Structures are given as structure tokens and as C-alpha cells.
Amino acid sequence: MSERTAGRVETWIDRHFIATAATFLLAIFFLLFFFKSIFITIPAGHGGALWLRFFGGTMLNFHYGEGTKMIFPWDRIYIYDLRLQQRTKTFEILTKEGLKIEVDGTMMFRANPLGLGVITKYAGPGFADNLIMPLVGAIARLEGGKFTLEEIYATKRSEVERGVLEHFKMAVDHLIDGIKDERPEVIIDDFWFSQISLPKSLQDSIEAKLTQRQLAEQYVYILQREEQEAKRKAIEAQGIRAFQDTVSGGISENYLRWKGIDATLKLADSPNAKIVVIGSGKDGLPLILGPWESGAPAAVATPAGAQQPSAAQPSPAGGPKASRQALPSEPTALTTGINMPALPPVGLSGRELEK
């Protein structure tokens, strides 16, 4: 039986070989020619709405997900980006006082996959520019008319943006009129003014006013700082006064005299060359002359009544340099031949020595 069937098939193919080959080649050509219309690839983050040419048009309650889909070449799939998108458009707003300004409004949204059929039928792939942004502009003009220019530009800008966003979320349920659908076609995430354009003169006036306001607030903090500084100085003065009151009773003349004697002894014991002259009087304190550089002469006090050296004495041969070399290296050597009175003991004045 099987052999008989196989024989009949071979006989039929022999009789219709040309027609069978032509049909097969035509099918391959048709498949290759309409390959892009038959196999549709929907990329990641996208969705598709199906349109049927002979079976009712757009499928409102149906959508395709990601992946490769196969349809008839006469049908069509409209692909939409379902990821987060944003659109920016310039609107003219009439403020509360009647001034016209331009604002750049930015809306952040994403399409609802369940509403792709409705969007395809009533708005199309350009629904963002044809449907969303005009509605945003109308709501922005409505909200902007409730505020003054200064409030929109500076103080209540976020409040205006929040009002536009809230009103648009309420209006998005009726984004497409005549459609009774509980799910929104577009999901709104955020709205803000990316830029507010004002006339140059008006913008300068507002900025100057705001600058003066900030300066006034700055002076408030400056005055507070100065008040704190005045309190600090008053406390410091009280501390200094208390210190003086405390130590003034313990500082006496004998104490100061003892400190002077102690300082004189320490200076006299130091290895540097110097002359210590004790002042006359009861409260005379030491006067230190020196130190001098190595090889330089020291100034010597001449006692009263001693004969001053003549200014006309000739200089030694060799000029000033030879004169300096001829001087003794030790200041005490200059006192030879000069009757210098003996210095009183350390801490005693000349009058006490005479007594």
C-alpha cells in the first residue's frame, strides 16, 4: 500500500514538476520580499499596537511586548517607547499683573502599555507633541496667571510647578475625549520650568531688588556679630581689671628693687662684653651698654673734671684702618692713665657709698 502511494506521488510530481517548482520559488520570493513586513522586532523597553487592514483596524485592548512578532504583510505594528521620556517646549504666560513672559516647561512621562491602542487610534506616534505638550501649556498658563512675576521668577516658582503637575495628573484621565477608560494612556512623573525668560530691564530690576534684600539680611547678622564682639570685649576688660586688682597689692618697691638687682647679676655673669651702669637715686635701675662686635672699641664714660682728649691729635699712619688696629682689643685697656672712680657695689647708689 505504501509503495503504491509513493508511486502515485512520484507520478504526480513528474506530471506537475514545473508547476510545483514555480509555486515553491514564488513562495520563497514572496517571503523574502515581504520579510520586514512579516517579521517585526520590538526592542527592549518598547511596546507595539496592532492595526489590522481587513479585520477591524486598531486593536484597542491589545498590545505587543518585546521580541520578534510575525504578522501578515498587509497588517502593521506601531512601536512605542515605554521608557521614561521628557519633552521641553516654550510657552507664553500672562502673569497676575498682566506681564507676558516666556517659560521653558519640561514634562517627564512614560506611555502606558495598556493604552497603546487608544494612543495609536486617536493620537498616533507623535502623541507627546500633539497631545501632551499642548495640554501642559494650557495648564501652565492657567497656573501662571495666579501669581505675580516676582513670585514665578523667584519666591514661588516651585509652587507653580507643583500646581501644573497636580492639575495635569487630574486631566490625564480625560486626555482623550470620548473614551471611557479607567486606565490613563500616559503616566506623569514630574514637571519643572527649565528656564524663565524676562525682558532685560525687568530682569535687572528684580535681581537688584533681591540683592538688596539679601544685603539687608546680611546686615542683621553683622549687627548680631558686633553685639557678641562687644560682649566679648566687656568680659575681657573685666578680666584685665580683676587681674590688676589681684596683683597690684603684691607688687611693692622692695620687690621691684630686688628683681632689678637679680636681673643685673644675671647680666653681669653672662660672657658677652658689656658695661653695666647703675643709675643714681633710690630707685636707680641698671643701664646696659653693649655688647660689641669682636675687635670693636667700647664707649667709655669720662668722669667729671677729667681732661678731654684733644681733637687735633694726628691719626696713626695707615689711615682709619691702622687706627682701629692700634686700639686695644679689650675695652678695659683704654682706662689706663685715666683716673676712673671706683664703681659702687651692685645695688648701691653713689650717695650711699659716700655715706
VEXDREN-2710 file (C-alpha; in Angstrom, 1 decimal):
% VEXDREN-2710
k/r/px/py/pz
1/MET/0.0/0.0/0.0
2/SER/2.8/2.4/0.9
3/GLU/4.7/1.5/-2.2
4/ARG/1.6/2.2/-4.3
5/THR/1.1/5.6/-2.6
6/ALA/4.7/6.6/-3.1
7/GLY/4.5/5.6/-6.7
8/ARG/1.4/7.8/-7.2
9/VAL/3.2/10.8/-5.6
10/GLU/6.2/10.4/-7.9
11/THR/3.9/10.1/-10.9
12/TRP/2.1/13.3/-9.8
13/ILE/5.3/15.2/-9.3
14/ASP/6.6/14.1/-12.7
15/ARG/3.4/15.3/-14.3
16/HIS/3.3/18.7/-12.3
17/PHE/7.0/19.3/-11.8
18/ILE/7.1/22.7/-13.5
19/ALA/4.0/24.0/-11.7
20/THR/5.3/22.7/-8.3
21/ALA/8.7/24.3/-8.7
22/ALA/7.2/27.6/-9.8
23/THR/4.9/27.7/-6.8
24/PHE/7.8/26.9/-4.4
25/LEU/10.0/29.6/-6.0
26/LEU/7.2/32.1/-5.8
27/ALA/6.6/31.4/-2.1
28/ILE/10.3/31.9/-1.4
29/PHE/10.3/35.2/-3.3
30/PHE/7.2/36.4/-1.5
31/LEU/8.7/35.5/1.8
32/LEU/12.0/37.3/1.1
33/PHE/10.3/40.3/-0.4
34/PHE/7.9/40.9/2.5
35/PHE/10.3/39.7/5.2
36/LYS/10.4/43.0/7.0
37/SER/6.7/43.3/6.9
38/ILE/6.0/39.8/8.2
39/PHE/8.7/39.6/11.0
40/ILE/8.6/42.6/13.3
41/THR/11.1/43.0/16.1
42/ILE/10.1/45.1/19.1
43/PRO/13.3/46.2/21.0
44/ALA/13.8/46.3/24.8
45/GLY/11.7/48.9/26.7
46/HIS/9.2/49.2/23.8
47/GLY/5.7/48.0/23.1
48/GLY/3.5/47.7/20.0
49/ALA/-0.1/48.3/18.9
50/LEU/-1.6/46.1/16.2
51/TRP/-3.5/47.5/13.2
52/LEU/-5.4/45.0/11.0
53/ARG/-6.2/46.0/7.5
54/PHE/-9.2/43.6/6.9
55/PHE/-10.3/42.8/10.5
56/GLY/-11.4/46.0/12.3
57/GLY/-8.4/48.3/12.2
58/THR/-6.7/49.2/15.5
59/MET/-6.9/46.7/18.3
60/LEU/-7.8/48.9/21.3
61/ASN/-7.4/46.3/24.1
62/PHE/-4.4/44.5/22.7
63/HIS/-0.7/45.3/22.6
64/TYR/2.6/43.5/21.9
65/GLY/5.5/43.1/24.2
66/GLU/9.2/42.9/23.5
67/GLY/10.6/40.3/21.0
68/THR/10.0/39.3/17.3
69/LYS/6.4/39.1/16.1
70/MET/5.0/37.6/12.9
71/ILE/2.0/39.2/11.2
72/PHE/0.5/39.3/7.7
73/PRO/2.4/41.7/5.5
74/TRP/-0.7/43.9/4.9
75/ASP/-1.1/44.4/8.7
76/ARG/1.0/46.8/10.7
77/ILE/2.5/47.2/14.2
78/TYR/3.1/50.6/15.7
79/ILE/6.1/50.6/18.1
80/TYR/6.2/53.0/21.1
81/ASP/8.9/53.7/23.6
82/LEU/7.7/52.7/27.1
83/ARG/10.7/54.0/29.0
84/LEU/10.8/57.4/30.8
85/GLN/10.8/60.3/28.4
86/GLN/10.9/64.1/28.7
87/ARG/9.8/66.9/26.4
88/THR/10.6/70.6/26.6
89/LYS/8.6/73.3/25.0
90/THR/8.4/77.1/25.3
91/PHE/5.2/78.6/26.5
92/GLU/4.0/82.2/26.9
93/ILE/2.5/83.0/30.3
94/LEU/0.5/86.1/31.3
95/THR/1.2/86.9/34.9
96/LYS/-1.2/88.3/37.5
97/GLU/-0.2/91.9/36.9
98/GLY/-0.5/91.4/33.1
99/LEU/3.1/90.9/32.1
100/LYS/4.0/88.4/29.3
101/ILE/6.9/86.1/29.9
102/GLU/8.3/83.0/28.2
103/VAL/9.0/79.8/30.1
104/ASP/10.5/76.5/29.0
105/GLY/8.5/73.8/30.6
106/THR/9.8/70.2/30.8
107/MET/7.5/67.3/31.3
108/MET/8.7/63.8/32.3
109/PHE/6.3/61.0/31.4
110/ARG/6.0/57.4/30.0
111/ALA/3.4/55.7/27.9
112/ASN/1.1/53.2/29.5
113/PRO/1.3/49.8/27.6
114/LEU/-2.4/49.2/28.2
115/GLY/-3.3/52.4/26.4
116/LEU/-1.2/52.0/23.3
117/GLY/-4.2/51.0/21.2
118/VAL/-6.1/54.2/22.2
119/ILE/-3.0/56.3/21.6
120/THR/-2.5/54.8/18.2
121/LYS/-6.1/55.4/17.1
122/TYR/-6.6/58.9/18.5
123/ALA/-3.1/60.5/18.7
124/GLY/-0.6/58.4/16.8
125/PRO/3.2/58.0/17.4
126/GLY/3.6/61.8/17.8
127/PHE/1.3/61.9/20.8
128/ALA/3.8/63.7/23.0
129/ASP/4.0/66.8/20.8
130/ASN/0.4/66.6/19.6
131/LEU/-1.4/65.7/22.8
132/ILE/0.7/66.1/25.9
133/MET/2.6/69.4/25.5
134/PRO/-0.3/71.5/24.3
135/LEU/-2.3/70.4/27.4
136/VAL/0.8/71.2/29.5
137/GLY/1.0/74.7/28.0
138/ALA/-2.7/75.4/28.7
139/ILE/-2.4/74.3/32.4
140/ALA/0.9/76.3/32.8
141/ARG/-0.8/79.5/31.5
142/LEU/-3.7/78.8/33.9
143/GLU/-1.5/78.4/36.9
144/GLY/0.9/81.2/36.0
145/GLY/-1.9/83.7/35.9
146/LYS/-2.4/83.2/39.6
147/PHE/1.0/84.6/40.6
148/THR/3.0/87.8/40.1
149/LEU/6.2/87.9/38.0
150/GLU/8.4/88.1/41.1
151/GLU/6.7/85.0/42.6
152/ILE/7.1/83.0/39.4
153/TYR/10.7/84.1/38.9
154/ALA/11.9/83.7/42.5
155/THR/9.8/83.1/45.6
156/LYS/7.0/80.7/44.4
157/ARG/8.5/79.0/41.4
158/SER/8.2/75.5/42.9
159/GLU/4.6/76.2/43.9
160/VAL/3.7/77.0/40.3
161/GLU/5.4/73.9/39.1
162/ARG/3.7/71.7/41.7
163/GLY/0.3/73.2/40.7
164/VAL/0.9/72.4/37.0
165/LEU/1.9/68.9/37.8
166/GLU/-1.2/68.2/40.1
167/HIS/-3.6/69.7/37.5
168/PHE/-2.1/67.7/34.7
169/LYS/-2.4/64.4/36.7
170/MET/-6.1/65.1/37.1
171/ALA/-6.5/66.0/33.5
172/VAL/-4.6/63.0/32.2
173/ASP/-7.6/60.7/32.9
174/HIS/-9.6/62.7/30.3
175/LEU/-6.6/63.1/28.0
176/ILE/-8.6/61.7/25.0
177/ASP/-12.3/62.8/25.0
178/GLY/-15.0/60.3/24.3
179/ILE/-13.1/57.3/25.6
180/LYS/-14.5/55.6/28.7
181/ASP/-11.3/54.0/30.0
182/GLU/-10.3/53.9/33.7
183/ARG/-6.6/53.4/32.9
184/PRO/-4.6/56.6/31.8
185/GLU/-2.9/56.5/28.5
186/VAL/0.1/58.4/29.9
187/ILE/1.8/58.2/33.3
188/ILE/3.1/61.5/34.5
189/ASP/6.2/61.6/36.7
190/ASP/7.4/65.3/37.0
191/PHE/7.3/68.8/35.6
192/TRP/9.5/71.9/36.1
193/PHE/10.4/75.2/34.5
194/SER/13.9/74.7/32.9
195/GLN/14.2/78.4/32.0
196/ILE/12.2/81.7/32.6
197/SER/13.0/84.5/30.1
198/LEU/12.3/88.1/31.1
199/PRO/12.9/91.4/29.5
200/LYS/16.5/92.6/30.2
201/SER/15.4/95.7/32.1
202/LEU/12.9/93.9/34.2
203/GLN/15.3/91.1/35.0
204/ASP/17.9/93.6/36.2
205/SER/15.4/95.3/38.4
206/ILE/14.3/92.1/40.0
207/GLU/17.9/90.9/40.6
208/ALA/18.8/94.3/42.1
209/LYS/15.8/94.1/44.5
210/LEU/16.7/90.6/45.5
211/THR/20.3/91.6/46.0
212/GLN/19.3/94.5/48.3
213/ARG/17.1/92.1/50.3
214/GLN/19.9/89.7/50.8
215/LEU/22.2/92.6/51.9
216/ALA/19.6/93.7/54.4
217/GLU/19.5/90.2/55.9
218/GLN/23.3/90.2/55.9
219/TYR/23.4/93.4/58.0
220/VAL/21.2/91.7/60.6
221/TYR/23.8/89.0/61.1
222/ILE/26.6/91.6/61.1
223/LEU/24.9/93.5/63.9
224/GLN/24.4/90.3/65.9
225/ARG/28.1/89.5/65.4
226/GLU/29.1/93.0/66.6
227/GLU/26.9/92.7/69.7
228/GLN/28.6/89.4/70.5
229/GLU/32.0/91.1/69.9
230/ALA/31.1/93.9/72.3
231/LYS/30.1/91.4/75.0
232/ARG/33.4/89.6/74.5
233/LYS/35.4/92.8/74.9
234/ALA/33.5/93.8/78.0
235/ILE/34.3/90.4/79.5
236/GLU/37.9/90.7/78.6
237/ALA/38.1/94.2/80.2
238/GLN/36.6/92.8/83.4
239/GLY/39.2/90.0/83.4
240/ILE/42.0/92.5/83.0
241/ARG/40.6/94.7/85.8
242/ALA/40.3/91.8/88.1
243/PHE/43.9/90.7/87.4
244/GLN/45.2/94.2/88.1
245/ASP/43.2/94.4/91.3
246/THR/44.7/91.0/92.3
247/VAL/48.3/91.6/91.6
248/SER/48.6/95.3/92.5
249/GLY/48.7/94.6/96.2
250/GLY/51.6/92.2/95.9
251/ILE/53.9/94.4/93.9
252/SER/56.0/96.7/96.2
253/GLU/59.1/98.9/95.8
254/ASN/61.3/96.4/97.5
255/TYR/60.1/93.6/95.2
256/LEU/60.8/95.7/92.1
257/ARG/64.2/96.7/93.5
258/TRP/65.0/93.0/94.2
259/LYS/64.0/92.0/90.6
260/GLY/66.3/94.7/89.2
261/ILE/69.3/93.5/91.3
262/ASP/68.6/89.9/90.3
263/ALA/68.5/90.9/86.6
264/THR/71.7/92.9/86.9
265/LEU/73.6/89.9/88.5
266/LYS/72.4/87.6/85.7
267/LEU/73.6/90.1/83.0
268/ALA/76.9/90.6/84.7
269/ASP/77.6/86.9/84.8
270/SER/76.9/86.5/81.0
271/PRO/80.0/86.0/78.8
272/ASN/79.1/88.9/76.4
273/ALA/81.3/92.1/76.7
274/LYS/79.2/94.9/78.2
275/ILE/79.2/97.8/80.7
276/VAL/76.5/97.9/83.4
277/VAL/75.9/101.4/84.8
278/ILE/73.9/101.6/88.0
279/GLY/71.5/104.6/88.0
280/SER/71.7/107.2/90.8
281/GLY/69.0/107.7/93.2
282/LYS/67.0/105.4/95.4
283/ASP/65.2/103.6/92.6
284/GLY/68.0/103.6/90.0
285/LEU/67.9/100.6/87.7
286/PRO/70.9/99.3/85.6
287/LEU/71.7/100.6/82.2
288/ILE/73.4/98.1/79.9
289/LEU/75.7/99.3/77.1
290/GLY/76.8/96.8/74.5
291/PRO/77.5/94.1/73.5
292/TRP/80.0/95.0/70.8
293/GLU/81.3/93.1/67.8
294/SER/84.7/91.4/68.2
295/GLY/87.5/93.9/67.9
296/ALA/85.3/97.0/68.1
297/PRO/86.0/99.6/70.8
298/ALA/83.6/100.3/73.6
299/ALA/82.2/103.6/74.6
300/VAL/83.8/104.7/77.9
301/ALA/82.2/107.2/80.3
302/THR/84.6/110.1/81.2
303/PRO/84.2/111.3/84.8
304/ALA/83.5/114.9/85.6
305/GLY/86.6/117.1/85.8
306/ALA/88.8/114.8/83.7
307/GLN/90.7/116.5/80.8
308/GLN/89.1/115.7/77.5
309/PRO/91.4/114.4/74.8
310/SER/92.4/116.9/72.1
311/ALA/90.5/116.5/68.8
312/ALA/93.6/117.7/66.9
313/GLN/95.7/114.6/67.6
314/PRO/97.1/113.2/64.4
315/SER/95.9/109.9/63.2
316/PRO/98.4/107.0/63.0
317/ALA/100.0/106.1/59.8
318/GLY/97.8/103.9/57.6
319/GLY/94.6/105.9/58.0
320/PRO/91.4/104.8/59.9
321/LYS/92.1/101.2/59.4
322/ALA/95.5/101.4/61.1
323/SER/93.9/103.5/63.8
324/ARG/91.4/100.7/64.5
325/GLN/94.1/98.1/64.6
326/ALA/96.1/100.2/67.1
327/LEU/93.3/100.2/69.6
328/PRO/93.4/97.6/72.3
329/SER/91.1/94.6/71.9
330/GLU/89.8/94.9/75.5
331/PRO/87.8/97.9/76.5
332/THR/89.4/97.9/80.0
333/ALA/92.8/98.7/78.4
334/LEU/91.5/102.2/77.5
335/THR/91.2/103.1/81.1
336/THR/95.0/103.1/81.7
337/GLY/96.2/106.6/82.7
338/ILE/92.6/107.8/83.3
339/ASN/91.6/108.2/86.9
340/MET/88.2/106.4/86.8
341/PRO/86.3/106.5/90.1
342/ALA/85.6/103.1/91.6
343/LEU/82.1/101.9/90.8
344/PRO/79.9/101.3/93.8
345/PRO/78.8/97.8/94.7
346/VAL/75.9/96.4/92.7
347/GLY/72.6/97.6/94.0
348/LEU/74.0/100.7/95.9
349/SER/74.0/104.2/94.6
350/GLY/76.8/106.8/94.7
351/ARG/75.3/108.7/97.6
352/GLU/75.1/105.7/99.8
353/LEU/78.8/104.9/99.1
354/GLU/79.7/108.5/100.2
355/LYS/77.9/107.9/103.5
END
